[in-house]
Amino acid sequence: MPFVKVLPAGLVNQIAAGEVVERPASVLKELVENALDAGARSVQVDVEEGGLALVRVADDGSGMEREDAVLAIERHATSKLRDAAGLVAIGTMGFRGEALPAIASVSRVRIDTLPSMAGPAAAGTRVVVEGGKVVEVSDVARARGTTVEVRDLFFNTPARRKFMRSGPAEAGHVSEALLRLALARADVGFTLRSGGRVALTTPAGAPVAERAAAALGREVLRHLVAVDATRGEVRVHGVVASPDHSEATSRGLYLFVNGRYVRDRGAAHAVLRAFAGSLPPGRHPAAVLFLEIPLSRVDVNVHPQKLEVRFADARGAYDAVFHAVAEVLRPAPWLRHRAGQGAGEGQARPWDPDAAAVLAAARRVAESTGPQARLGLEVAREAAAPWGFAPPEGASGPAAAAPERPSADGAGPEAARAGASGYFAALRYVGQHARTYLLCEAPGGSLVVIDQHASHERLLFHRLREAVRSRRLEVQPFLVPAVVTLPAAPARALEAALPELVELGLELEPFGGDAFAVKGAPALLAGTPMEPLLADLARQVEQSARPDAMDAALDDLLATMACHAAVRANEDVSREEARALLDGLDAIDFKARCPHGRPVVFELALAELERRVGRR
């Protein structure tokens, strides 16, 4: 007697249900995807007890003839795939033809449908299935489209049912599943009623930002920045929240590939990298991003619930995501937006900076740097060196040191800055508060508070990183090599990365056992102890196998260097130093956050200030 047997069809369907039907939200996802594939423009969803008692999906799509409705509950029966060639370019949400029979095998299903091409007197079709068996096929009066009811989920598999969570918890998963579908299809209207109450409604044609607010909360709406870029054959578009808004988990990141919600660690990491350390530790970005890729360049048939995909060129797709998000975040456009809003009703000035002028002015400031540079007035060298700035040519002596005073007509140097380009360049410097914060006035009257340490740290970090990237690092040989000993595992990781470290300006060689001799390092690292730096770099290389591990490790090291070199809290800052810092910030990337993710600037609108002092 053979031990290998072919399983009965009913058991096969229940096994398939274990892969496809994880919970009521899975049922909703499959049914709504069918509705979208049928061309629906309005989808109505009703659930009871979180979907365990009822999931009903009604659409105005193409509907089905009776023969198709009966065949639809057969395993691997589908209208979306004809041959093997279709698998290499799947453009529909579903294609396997196994979701509906799998659902019907573990629940009580009723399908009411009428083709969109049916005449006004035509009758629709009702198909009733219980536990995978057809119990009724009859006529029914209904409008064009399809309604699928799924009741008593897992009624015949109590072992599965007992692992379901409470009704409210499952209702949350149902809402999230529908929200993901609604984000991808702004041309379709969705309504979700849970327990008879409307839980979610998204009208057709609503902007992506509005739907993103439904997913991320209304508070995020004012932080959203539009993304739209094409790199190679990949287009990336959608919205991303500025670093001023972050999430405690990664659930605030919604990624879609050709309209399909996916979970992809590589793409998610590309988004995180694009924020370039502008988020606080442990915080995650929020975004709704859509990737459009030729159908033949992505395989969606790699996951039972189609939640994962495989790219023909994964590196190209991830690079497209990274560059699209990074290019939007680098100039910190939300600062310009907030500055324009600063004065309240009717008082905001247009904020249209000339980027070329900003870069040119700031470059002139930055190129005059040097640890020995003086600010053109009698300032101690120790005070000038950390900033690394020099004033415009000709600014020297008491005249340069004197506070800026308006002329008789009010047109002083700071007043003239109201028309200057760039967010920071246009600020009027007021003074220093608590020897830690720079107070400024923005065009329109907003009060702008700048953290002197965080802003200077970001500026120094940018300069250090650009020197590394441009391969213009000056390597300083050591008179006596520094010998550094590391634990065994980090030492092996560091030894494997020696060629990359040499390219970064660190001249090391094995010195026996777990020791290394450091014979030279970038001049920018002068005075920095080698042992903790190498230990941090080795740890980063050891823990990450990603191609960008070295870049990430170096960024961490550069951030630490910038932090130690930047002006500290409780240090006096002269007016000239403050002005030089403000002018320099406009020329760098990610100027709104320090390398560790702390905010650089805080803005209080004039309207809010007046409200707090009782003027409004």
Buried (B, 14 or more C-beta within 10 A) or exposed (E): EEEEEEEEEEEBBBEBBBEBBBBBBBBBBBBBBBBBBBBBBBBBBBBBBBBBBBBBBBBBBBBBBBEBBBBBBBBEBBBBBEEEEEEEEBEBBBBBBBBBBBBBBBBBBBBBBBBBEBEEEEEBBBBBBBBBEBEEBEEBEBEBBBBBBBBBBBBBBEEBBEEBBEBEEBBBBBBBBBBBBBBBBBEBBBBBBBBEEEBBBBEEEBEBBBBBBBBBEEEBBBBBBEBEBEBEBBBBBBBBBBBBBBBEEBEBBBBBBBBBBBBBEEBBBBBBBBBBBBBBEEBBBBBBBBBBBEEEBBBBEEEBBBBBBEBEBBEBBBBBBBBBBBBBBBBBBBBBBBBBBBBBEEBBBEBEBEEEBBBEBBEBBBEBBEEEBBBBBEBEEEBBBBBBBBBEEEBBEEEBBEEBEEEEEEEBEBBEBBEBBBBBBBBBBBEBEEEBBBBBBBBBBBBBBBBBBBBBBBBBBBBBBEBBEEEEBEBBEEEEBBEBBBEEEBBBBBBEBBEBBBEBBBBBEEBEEBEBBBBBBBEBBEEBEBBEBBBBBBBBBBEBEEEBBBBBBBBBBBBBBBBEBBBEEEBEBBBBBBBBBBBBBBBBBBBBBBBBBBBBBEBBBBBBBBEEEEEE
